[in-house]
Amino acid sequence: MRLDKFLCETTELTRSLAKKALHREEVTVEGEVIKNPATQVDDSHDVRWLGERLERVGFRYLMMNKPLGVECTTRPGLYPTVLELIDLPKVERLHPVGRLDVDTTGLVLLTDDGKWSHRVTSPRAKCEKVYLATLAEPLEGEAATNAVENFAKGLWLDGEEEPTRPARLDILGPREVRIAITEGKYHQVRRMFAAIGNHVEALTRESIGPLVLDPELEPGECRMLRSDEIASF
């Protein structure tokens, strides 16, 4: 790769600042001062800026327990973003693998590996996502039976051209349910319950495919995925 690009990937320098650093003779490759930004280098080269050896950060894969009031976005907005909760170099390269609403908590995956992210979120993968929901109104008796059947058949949501894919609904208590879906329409879980005349008061994502939220992660905490977890997609 070009030396100026290598500098951008291993430091906080922009492309223009990297070229200025080269012009000021601040960069060496294998002990030799290099000023040409087009010089080709790779990870085996000893590249140094101001005497400090530079190494590229490889792909990273994280699991986060997203708290309330945090957005799954990489752009600053009205709320703090998930990236602001992560203390890693080049954190801006990470992106959420799918999103959670600002009012939804639980499992969020983040990575800078675009191909892996696509494997997880591709509609073809039909990756199951499981949520725990607290409802405003009790769901009991015949209403509960009908809800389970309707979720399994698919529901028509306002503004959609086709019904939802079959979803699994488990009644855990009068106002507590677990729902598994294989798609990710906008505010889907909340809209599904609205379609049957109920309202979701609290929603937590428990799992994405084979990955289950680590119970040791407190809200706002994250950890790197293990190699077997990464390979599970």
DANOR-V231472 format. One line per field, one symbol per residue. ss: DSSP state (a for helix, b for strand, c for the rest). Layout:
ss: ???
This chain:
ss: cbaaaaaaaaccccaaaaaaaaacccbbbccbbccccccbccccccbbbccbbcccccccbbbbbbcccbbccccccccbbaaaacccccaaacbbcccccccbbbbbbbbccaaaaaaaacaaacccbbbbbbbcccccaaaaaaaaaaaaaccccccccccccccbbbbccccbbbbbbccccccaaaaaaaaccccbbbbbbbbbccbbcccccccccbbbccaaaaccc
